[in-house]
Amino acid sequence: MSFEQAHAAFIGSHLARRKGERRGRLERGHGHGEKLFLENVWWPLKGNFDRLHPEYEVLDWRGKSYFGDFLYVTTSGHKFIWEIKGFNTHVKELDRQGFCKECKRELFLEGLAVHLVSFAYDDVKDEPDLLIALLRMVLSQYESGSLPELRSFAEKEVIRLAHFLARPIRPKDVVDRLHMNFRRAVRILQSLTEQGWFRAIKGEDGVRVVKYELIRMTGW
């Protein structure tokens, strides 16, 4: 199933279950930015919309409705609200009263054990790969199996090296420090990237990967 087909089915199923303002809010509120987040970030990360609820209603401390762009419930039952924020709407046009209200809402949601995470629209559009890596790192703390354990001694040593150097590492760093051949170093770094431990960084040509940045922390 393509993204467009899955997205249409996802929104259609929620519209069918809603009435009144909750339905109207979904029809009005699920716009370009929200769909772009699903297409550029969520779909590549998850490949489905399971446990995701668009334009989710929460009553605030005053009993007034607040609609988060998405509510996500992890496999362990933890709740997150994802917000996609455009610069003009959420920063330039936000006055002091609105800013205070937004801070209180975030605090109130934490009191309900709901974590609010905001994504800048520009990042959703221009740097989705980085958001995917960071979001994977966040969810790894709450979802079993989202990041597998290391399988080999060599993988563990590459992680230790990245911790020690405290900077993005190159295959040459692995070759020099761990005394393995270049091809094996590249294979291990690519495997760790696929598992969600590293983020690949491309060179100036925008094609060739030249470095790998550690994005999952450990207790080492």
C-alpha positions in Angstrom: 0.0 0.0 0.0 1.3 3.4 -0.9 1.5 6.3 1.5 -1.3 8.1 -0.2 -3.6 5.1 0.0 -2.7 4.5 3.7 -3.1 8.1 4.6 -6.5 8.3 3.0 -7.6 5.2 4.8 -6.2 6.5 8.1 -8.0 9.8 8.0 -11.2 8.3 6.6 -11.4 5.8 9.4 -11.1 8.6 12.0 -13.6 10.8 10.3 -16.1 7.9 10.2 -15.8 7.5 14.0 -16.2 11.2 14.9 -19.1 13.6 15.1 -19.6 17.3 15.7 -16.6 19.5 16.5 -14.2 16.6 16.8 -14.9 15.7 13.2 -14.9 19.3 12.1 -11.5 19.9 13.8 -10.0 16.9 11.9 -11.4 18.2 8.6 -10.1 21.7 9.2 -6.9 21.0 11.2 -5.3 18.2 9.4 -3.6 20.3 6.8 -0.4 20.4 4.7 2.1 20.5 7.6 0.5 17.5 9.4 0.3 15.4 6.2 3.9 16.3 5.3 5.0 15.1 8.8 3.3 11.8 8.2 4.8 11.5 4.7 8.4 12.6 5.4 8.9 11.4 9.0 6.3 9.0 10.4 5.7 6.8 7.3 9.4 6.2 6.7 9.9 5.6 10.4 7.0 3.3 11.1 5.4 2.3 7.8 1.9 2.4 9.4 -0.3 4.6 11.5 -1.0 2.2 14.3 -1.8 3.8 17.7 -1.7 7.3 16.1 -4.7 9.6 16.5 -4.9 12.8 14.4 -6.3 16.1 15.9 -6.7 14.5 19.3 -8.8 16.3 21.9 -7.6 16.9 25.4 -9.4 19.0 28.1 -7.1 21.5 29.7 -7.0 22.6 33.4 -9.9 25.0 32.6 -12.0 22.3 31.0 -11.4 23.8 27.6 -10.6 21.7 24.6 -7.1 21.5 23.2 -6.4 19.6 20.0 -3.0 18.2 19.5 -1.9 17.5 16.0 -1.3 13.8 16.8 -1.6 11.6 19.9 0.7 8.5 19.8 0.4 5.7 22.3 3.6 3.5 22.5 3.5 -0.3 22.8 4.2 0.2 26.5 1.3 2.6 27.0 3.2 5.9 27.2 1.5 8.8 25.5 3.0 11.5 23.3 1.5 14.5 21.5 3.3 15.4 18.3 3.0 19.1 17.3 4.1 20.5 13.9 4.8 24.2 14.3 5.2 26.8 11.6 7.4 29.8 12.5 4.8 32.4 11.7 2.0 30.9 13.6 3.8 29.7 16.7 6.6 32.2 17.1 6.2 35.5 15.3 2.5 35.9 16.1 2.7 34.5 19.7 2.1 37.3 22.3 3.0 37.1 26.0 -0.4 35.8 27.0 -0.3 33.1 24.3 3.2 32.1 25.3 2.2 31.8 29.0 -0.8 29.7 28.0 1.4 27.4 25.9 3.8 26.9 28.7 1.0 26.0 31.2 -0.5 23.6 28.7 2.8 21.8 28.3 3.1 21.5 32.1 -0.5 20.3 32.4 0.1 17.6 29.8 3.2 16.4 31.7 0.9 16.2 34.8 -1.3 13.9 32.8 1.8 11.8 31.8 1.5 13.0 28.2 4.8 14.1 26.6 4.5 17.0 24.2 7.1 17.0 21.4 7.2 19.8 18.8 8.6 19.6 15.3 9.5 22.7 13.3 7.7 22.7 9.9 11.0 23.7 8.2 12.7 20.6 9.6 9.9 18.4 8.6 10.3 19.7 5.0 14.1 20.1 4.8 15.6 17.6 7.3 13.3 14.7 7.8 16.1 12.2 8.0 17.5 13.9 11.1 14.0 14.1 12.7 13.5 10.3 12.0 16.8 9.6 13.8 16.0 11.8 16.8 12.5 10.5 17.1 13.8 6.9 16.9 16.1 7.7 19.8 13.2 9.1 21.8 10.9 6.2 21.2 13.7 3.6 21.9 13.2 4.5 25.6 9.5 3.5 25.5 9.1 0.8 22.9 10.5 -2.7 23.2 12.3 -3.9 20.2 12.5 -0.5 18.5 16.3 -0.6 18.7 17.8 -4.1 18.9 20.7 -4.9 21.2 24.2 -5.1 19.8 25.0 -8.4 18.3 28.8 -8.5 18.2 31.9 -7.5 20.1 32.9 -5.3 17.1 29.7 -3.4 17.2 30.1 -2.7 20.9 33.7 -1.5 20.3 32.6 0.9 17.6 30.0 2.4 20.0 32.6 2.7 22.7 34.9 4.5 20.2 32.2 7.0 19.3 31.6 7.7 23.0 35.3 8.2 23.5 35.9 10.5 20.5 32.7 12.5 21.3 32.2 13.5 17.7 31.0 12.0 14.4 33.3 9.2 13.4 34.6 8.1 10.0 35.4 4.6 8.8 39.1 5.6 9.0 38.7 6.2 12.8 37.4 2.7 13.2 40.3 1.3 11.0 43.0 3.2 12.9 41.7 2.6 16.4 40.3 -0.9 16.2 42.7 -2.3 13.5 40.1 -3.7 11.2 40.0 -3.4 7.4 38.1 -0.5 5.7 35.3 -2.6 4.2 34.4 -4.2 7.5 34.4 -0.8 9.3 32.0 0.5 6.7 29.7 -2.5 7.0 29.6 -2.2 10.8 28.8 1.5 10.7 26.1 0.9 8.1 24.6 -1.9 10.2 24.6 0.3 13.3 22.9 3.1 11.3 20.2 0.7 10.2 19.7 -0.3 13.8 19.3 3.3 14.9 22.5 3.8 16.7 24.1 6.2 14.2 22.9 8.9 11.8 24.7 9.0 8.4 26.2 12.4 7.5 26.8 13.0 3.8 29.6 15.1 2.3 29.4 18.3 0.3 28.3 16.4 -2.8 25.1 15.4 -0.9 25.5 11.8 -2.1 28.5 10.0 -0.4 28.3 9.3 3.4 31.5 10.5 5.0 30.7 10.4 8.8 28.4 8.7 11.3 27.0 10.5 14.3 26.1 8.5 17.4 22.4 9.3 18.3 21.6 6.6 20.9 23.3 7.1 24.3 24.3 4.2 26.6 25.5 3.9 30.1 29.1 3.2 29.0 
